[in-house]
Amino acid sequence: MTRAIAMIDVGIAFSFFSCTLASISSTARILYSMAQHGLIADELGQAHEENRTPHVAVGIAALLTFGVPTGACLANSDAFEAQGDFGTLSSFGPAS
């Protein structure tokens, strides 16, 4: 029974990791697109020379995705709730 629970816990951890990566990716793509259209700093609209990925936007998005929930936890907010709230916020894109 405990082995099954451990496997479920591993699955949950992978799921959380996947959701966090999706949040970082969506935020980075939004930042990159906004920079390409001149709405925010041009540096966020630069692509890596070799890989052609928006590495600056990904770095900023990763820092935000880590920093905001960490700040919320330090302010005595529930960690699960803080991560969920920021993940939801990161998913919003520009209106078409």
Residue pairs with C-beta under 8 A, 6 or more apart in sequence:
16 83
19 87
20 65
20 83
20 87
22 87
23 61
23 65
23 86
23 87
23 90
23 91
24 58
24 61
24 62
24 65
24 90
25 58
25 61
26 90
26 91
26 93
27 57
27 61
27 64
27 65
27 90
28 54
28 57
28 58
28 60
28 61
29 54
29 57
30 93
30 94
31 40
31 44
31 54
31 57
31 60
31 61
32 44
32 45
32 47
32 54
32 57
33 94
34 40
34 44
34 45
34 94
35 41
35 42
35 43
35 44
35 45
35 46
35 57
36 45
43 56
44 54
44 56
44 57
44 60
45 54
45 57
46 54
46 55
46 56
47 53
47 54
47 55
48 54
48 55
61 90
64 86
64 90
65 86
65 87
65 90
68 82
68 86
69 79
69 82
69 83
69 86
72 79
72 82
72 85
72 86
73 79
73 82
